Amino acid sequence: MHRDRGDLKADFEFQAAILPHVSRTFALTIPVLPGGLADTVANAYLLCRLADTIEDDAALASEQKSAFHARLTAVVQGDANACQLAADLAPLLSARTPDAERQLVENIDRVVRITQSFAERDRGAILRCLDEMCRGMPVFLRQRSLSGLVDMDAMSAYCYVVAGVVGEMLTELFCAHRSAVAPLRHELMRLAPSFGQGLQMTNILKDVWEDRTTSTCWLPRCVFGAGFDLAKLEDLYSTRAYREGIERLIGITHRHLRNAVDYALLIPRQEPGLRRFCLWAIGLAVLTLRKVRRQCDREIGVRIKISRRTAGIAVRTIDRIHERDRLLRGVFGLSSVGLPLVTERAFPAFGSELLHGQLD
């Protein structure tokens, strides 16, 4: 159902107002995207945030979460009523649910009205991403523990459902909105899951200790050797086995971030907004990964965060050179000096086939 943007003025105003309260990062990066693409990506992010809110809410039982996830995808598809979903879900949310996320739930109808105003290709890309997330996230999040994931296949599958599918959706939206990008769809889609995995693995490594406060560990047990118990990490974090395992994971993450740079530089130079959107995320991830390596075993509970000043320098540098491919590769290469790099095909495949294997 197509509606004139003027009819949706209040809905777009709500979308713009709520975005900074549910994601400061995306509120800063999305506006650099050109034209209507910024509105489309913002809308897609809010729908993914709704799926996360349902999954993360402590007051909802697993069966309720599954039912609400199914209803959310049905609403986006146009097969269920958004207002009824909001009316049923909002009163059940935990008292600990952030106010912005509660407000987002209460206004699902506004978000979905915008979605349904998009072209069919945009709606299809968003719905596919949302459906994969809603089916895949629970497989991992409802079995999380301090013991970590079994192996790298499991880690790659987890990264795919929370980040890889987003990379694929963004690629589809980029191609739909920008004619110069469309011919590159196949090459970009090949790299999109790896791009997402690089960013997600960076977050996992950065948040090891913060995740443990919620009895969660997303590290794969296999990289630390036989007999290493991630549930006892507070006692083992300074051991050689842990350092070597983290070094291995940093090398794998670094390889994925190199793929992400390849992805960004496939985008034509005449699309500066798309390039900056991608390169900002990659640049900040590389700086974060460097800090992870420096601090991985120095202090229990250390919070790894790059300073605003450092982030600002990185963003301004990228903005100045975003059209110069060789210089960009050189800058990212210098920024990555000292990081280990897995150069052989030593990390597993990623993508929907791996995910569906995990779901079987």
Sequence and secondary structure as in RCSB ss.txt:
>XXXX:A:sequence
MHRDRGDLKADFEFQAAILPHVSRTFALTIPVLPGGLADTVANAYLLCRLADTIEDDAALASEQKSAFHARLTAV
VQGDANACQLAADLAPLLSARTPDAERQLVENIDRVVRITQSFAERDRGAILRCLDEMCRGMPVFLRQRSLSGLV
DMDAMSAYCYVVAGVVGEMLTELFCAHRSAVAPLRHELMRLAPSFGQGLQMTNILKDVWEDRTTSTCWLPRCVFG
AGFDLAKLEDLYSTRAYREGIERLIGITHRHLRNAVDYALLIPRQEPGLRRFCLWAIGLAVLTLRKVRRQCDREI
GVRIKISRRTAGIAVRTIDRIHERDRLLRGVFGLSSVGLPLVTERAFPAFGSELLHGQLD
>XXXX:A:secstr
    GGGGHHHHHHHHHHHHHH HHHHHHGGGS HHHHHHHHHHHHHHHHHHHHHH TTS HHHHHHHHHHHHHH
HHTSS HHHHHHHHGGGS TTS HHHHHHHHTHHHHHHHHTTS HHHHHHHHHHHHHHHHHHHHHHTT  TT BS
SHHHHHHHHIIIIIHHHHHHHHHHHHH TTTGGGHHHHHHHHHHHHHHHHHHHHHHTHHHHHTTT    BGGGG 
TT  GGGHHHHTTSHHHHHHHHHHHHHHHHHHHHHHHHHHHS TT HHHHHHHHHHHHHHHHHHHHHHHHTTTST
T      HHHHHHHHHHHHHHTT HHHHHHHHHHHTTT     SS S   SHHHHHHHH 
